[in-house]
Amino acid sequence: MPSYRIAPSILSADFARLGEEVRNVVAAGADIIHFDVMDNHYVPNLTIGPLVCQAIRPHVEVPIDVHLMVKPVDRIIPDFAKAGANIITFHPEASEHIDRSLQLIRDHGCKAGLVFNPATPLHYLDHVMDKLDIILIMSVNPGFGGQSFIPQALQKIAAVRRLIDDSGRDIMLEVDGGIKIENIAEAARAGADTFVAGSAIFGKPDYKGVIDAMRRELAPA
Ligand SMILES: O=C(CO)[C@@H](O)[C@H](O)COP(=O)(O)O
């Protein structure tokens, strides 16, 4: 039985009360804080950077999982590591040298991972499995919260699950985009073990109610 992790995306949190929001969602049972970084270049939206990561770091002890939707990636990696990130992922097509970017993340003491958009091929995994701690499958096109889950992502999750199992390595398989109480079990059955959810959690007043319901859905998955 895999251990499942729920990772609320603070993209849908109230930014005016971010410290309180991350404390509340961890108290409600979140395992990880998912931190979406958008640059208005790689994706058509602009969000938050290392200063905000540093600001929330003292409020929570759970890992902060930084999803870089930026291009180029390398020059911002050390800043996020210094700001308290524990996991840093990036999109392979946004990196000039994927192996070097993964190594840079690891050299700064963080877990490293690649992110795959719905149309990004999995061949980017060739030759780097030994440097991966996490693989993130996007089930929406990146850039915005509140979009609908793209069902084709399930096949991709299943394909990555096979690759991870064949590798014999302990690599987290995260899914992100449109995850809700209603579809989290399906994503788990496909092979995901870590679930990013933004609007489904922060869009409701009772964070614990949503997270508990997600865990109930995962129990028989
Ligand atoms: O990275 C992204 C979007 O680019 C995600 O992390 C979203 O923030 C998830 O939001 P919901 O789809 O769960 O509302």
The ligand as an SDF file (V2000), in Angstrom:
LIG
                    3D

 14 13  0  0  0  0  0  0  0  0999 V2000
    0.4990   24.4410  -11.3490 O   0  0  0  0  0  0  0  0  0  0  0  0
   -0.6910   24.6060  -11.3450 C   0  0  0  0  0  0  0  0  0  0  0  0
   -1.3370   25.3340  -12.4400 C   0  0  0  0  0  0  0  0  0  0  0  0
   -0.3640   25.7110  -13.3490 O   0  0  0  0  0  0  0  0  0  0  0  0
   -1.4990   23.9700  -10.2770 C   0  0  0  0  0  0  0  0  0  0  0  0
   -0.7440   23.7280   -9.1010 O   0  0  0  0  0  0  0  0  0  0  0  0
   -2.7790   24.6100   -9.9210 C   0  0  0  0  0  0  0  0  0  0  0  0
   -2.6010   25.6270   -8.9840 O   0  0  0  0  0  0  0  0  0  0  0  0
   -3.7110   23.5970   -9.3400 C   0  0  0  0  0  0  0  0  0  0  0  0
   -4.9080   24.2170   -9.0770 O   0  0  0  0  0  0  0  0  0  0  0  0
   -6.2730   23.4180   -9.1350 P   0  0  0  0  0  0  0  0  0  0  0  0
   -6.4110   22.8720  -10.5460 O   0  0  0  0  0  0  0  0  0  0  0  0
   -6.1640   22.3230   -8.1320 O   0  0  0  0  0  0  0  0  0  0  0  0
   -7.2820   24.4500   -8.7880 O   0  0  0  0  0  0  0  0  0  0  0  0
  1  2  2  0
  2  3  1  0
  2  5  1  0
  3  4  1  0
  5  6  1  0
  5  7  1  0
  7  8  1  0
  7  9  1  0
  9 10  1  0
 10 11  1  0
 11 12  2  0
 11 13  1  0
 11 14  1  0
M  END
$$$$
